[in-house]
Amino acid sequence: MLEDYYLGAYWGPREESALDCARRAEAFLQTLARCDPFLSRWYFGGRGVPRGLPGHPVDLDVKALEELFLKSRIRGDASHAVIERLGFGQILWNAKKDASFLHLTCGGYSPWGSPNSCLLKPTRASPFRERLLTAPVPADILTTMVTAWDPDFAMASSSELVEQLEKSDFEVRVGWLTYLSRRLGRLPPLPAPVRIEPVGESGWLLVLSPEPLTASNPEHVALCARVRELLDRAGLIRRPTPAPANG
């Protein structure tokens, strides 16, 4: 059975304007295009989609991206007023059929909302999927995410493997590639075959394997679980739980 692989970068509450997010998105999308030609054009939904296209083409001009984020603001059910603390979100795709999807959530600063994130998910039938799972493409994409969005952590994994390892709703996830920001704490010694590579001055990329790890292979699961355990002991896995809204 084909597993559902994806790459994700996550960070906690960070108040940023639509313009701030647009600047990050521009840098991310421009650099992402260099990772693979399939990632060079993106589209979004709405009325009046040009005939023959998967959606409205994404303009990489910062002002156009700012407007795109402003249109995504969440409004209250009754008042229809913008809920500023929930930030912005967009879903983009790059083909009519067997597309890869980008889920961007940024600028949110509510401690009770969903984390800010940048997720890249190919469909199982995507022609890009095999390249996404072949070195050095996933590491290049993950580094691009990290450079543009400055997340707390990022990873490449399958949903099935995450489900086996994860113990709480929002914690640092471990994949066959895992990025950890220096903000999280100090990295402990890790066993072979894990390779540790610095990512600029911001953090480390942990390479557990040059090839994807699978949830169906007990050795793969055991390696991820061991690395997760060591990171947890060092205080790098658990994320702070927000106080109750009325607390």
N, C-alpha and C positions, 0 to 999 in steps of 0.2 A: 504494500500500500504506500502510495506517495504521501510523504508528510508535508504539512503546511508550513513552509519556511518563510521567515520574514526577518527584516532588520529594523531595529527600533532604538531610538534615543529618547531619554526621559529626564526631565528636570522638575524640581519643585516649584512652588509659587514664585513668580518673577513678574513684577509689573513692568510691562513694556507697551508702548504705543503701537498702533497699526503701522506707523512709519518704521519704528524699530524692527518690527517683525518682517516688514517688507524688505528691509535692507538685508536681514539675515536670509530670507527666502531667495532673494536675488543671488547672493553669494553661493548659497547651497545649490540652486538649480543650475547656475552657470558651471559650477565645478562638477556637478553630478553628470552633466552631459559629456564630460571628458572621460568618465569612468566606463561608459558604454554608449554606442550610438542609439540604442533603444530607449535611452533615458534623456534624449535631447529635446523632445517635444512633449508638452503636457496640455491637458484640456480640462475645462470645468463645465458644469451643467447650467441650465437656465433656458429661458425662452429664446426663440430665434436662432437656434444653432445653425450655422452654415451647412448647406446641403453637402452630404458626402463626408463630413468631418465627424469625429467622435464626440465633439463638444465645441465650446468656444475656446480658441487657442489662448494659452496663457502668455501674456506679454511680460517679458522680463524687465521692463522698465519699472523702477522703484515706485513711481506714482501710480502706475496701473496695478501693481501688487498691493499697494496701500489701499486702493479703492476696493480691491477684491477682498481684503481682510475686513474692511469696514462693513461691507455687505453681509459678512458672516456673523456679526455680533448677535448675541443671544438677548432676547427681550422677555420681560415678564409676561405671564399669561393674561393677567388682568389689565395692568397699566400699559403694556407694550413698551415700557421704558427699557432702555439698554441696561443690562446688568454688567457694568464695567469690569467687575472683579473676575468674571468668567472668561475674559479675553476673546480670542478669535479662533476660528477653525475653518479649514477648507479640506475638501477631498478632491484630488486631481487624478486623472488617468491618462494613459498614453496611446490607447488603441481602441478601436470599436470592439474587437474580439480578442480574448485572451490577453487583456491588458495587465499592466502592473499598476497598482494604486498607491498614491501618496496621501497619507492622512497627516495633516499639520494642525497642531493645537498649540497656541502660543499666547503670551501676554496675560495669562491667567494668574491671579494672585490670591484667590480664595483658598484657605487651608483645607476647605471641605470639598472642593471641586476635584475633577479628574486632573491627573498630572499633565503638565505640558509635555508634548511629545512630537516626534517626527517618525513616522512608520512607513516603510516601503514593503509592499506585499505583492508579489507576482501571483497570478493564478497558477494552478497546478499545470495547466496546458500552455503556459506562456512560452514562446520561443526563447525568451531571455532567461528562463528559469535555470537552465543548465549552466549558463555563464555566471549567473548570480551565485551558484554553488561551487564555482571553480576559482581557486586562487589565481591572481591576487584581487579579483574584482570585489568580493565582499569586504575585504580589508580596506580597499580604496574607498568604497562607498561609506563604510563606517567612519573612516577618518574624515571624509567630507562632511558627514553629519556632525561630528564632534567639533570640527573647525568652525562651522557656520552657527550652530545652535548652543554650543557650550553646555552640554547636558551634564547631569550628575553621573549617569552611566548610560551605556549603549551596549547592544548585543546583537548577535546573529544566531538564530536558533529556529527550531520548529515549535509550533504551538504544542504539539504532543509532548515534547521534552520538557518544556516550561511547566506544563500541567503536572508532570511527575515530580518536579523539583520544588516548585513554588509552595511556600507554606503560609503566605498571607497575601492579601489583595495587592498591596503595593510595596514591593521590596526590590532590592537590586537583583536582577535576573542574570543567570549565568548561561552562556551559550558556548558554541565552539569558538566564537570570538566574543570577548567581553572587554568593554572599555570602562575604566573607573577613574573618576575625577579625583585629583589630589584633595579636593574639598572634603571627601568622604573620610579620609584618615590615612593611616600608614599601611602600605601593602606588606603582608606577611610573606615569608618564604613559601614557595609553592613547589610541589613535586614535579619531576619529569613525567610526561613530556611537555609540560606547560612552558611556553616561551613568553617572556615579558619584554615588550617593546615600548619605549617612551613615545608619547604623542605630544611633541613640543614640550612646553612647560606645564601643560594642563593636566596630564594624567598618564595612564598606562593602558596599553592594549595587551590583554592576556590571550595568547593563541594556544588553545587547548589541543587543537588539531588543525593541520592544513586543509583538511576536508571536513564537510559537515558531519556532525555527530547525530545519531538517530536514536529515537526513543525505543526502537525495537531491538537495539543491541545492548545487552546488560553491561558490557564493559564500558560502553559510551556513557551510559547512565551513571555507572559507578564513578567514573572519572569526574563528571560534572558535579555529582553529589559530594565528592571528596573536596573539590575546589570550593564549592559553596560552603561546606562545613568550616574550612580554614578561614575563608573570608568572613564568615559569621562570627567566629571566635575573635577575629580582629576588629569586630564592630563595623564591618563594611556592608552588611546585608540588610539589616533592619532599618526601615525608614521611620522617622518620628510620626507618631499618631496624633492628629490634631485634637485639641480639647473640644468638648461638646460646644455647639454653637451658642448655648445659653450659659456656658460655664465661665 
